[in-house]
Amino acid sequence: MKKTLIVVICVLVLTNLPIFDFFLKENYTYSNIDGSFIYSEESGKGQSFKTCLMRYGYFLCQHPEKDKGDNNLYRTFTIKPWRFWEWADFIFQHERFALPYKRTRETK
């Protein structure tokens, strides 16, 4: 029982190391309410959530009419807790998962 627990913990820790990001992580996508801003965060390619927030802020500055009403940023990906190799993101980068969900036309 103790060996099994150690093996499970080792697998969880190893699969959450940054070296596996490129191969295992999902590409997260974001949008505003009307779909005029779309951003895809590609793991392993330097496109981060922080960059998404900066680009969305710039987008709102460039389009002041979009800054009125619902100017929230939405995640267009579903949370999949069974993907244990992404648990480090769930814990340490929870801001992206705290965004409200908006279903896109492709996923209907």
Secondary structure, DSSP 8 states (H G I E B T S, - for coil): -HHHHHHHHHHHHHHTSGGGHHHH---EEEE-TTSS-EEEE-TTTT--HHHHHHHHHHHHHH-GGGGSS----EE-S---TT-GGGHHHHHH-THHHHS-B---STT-
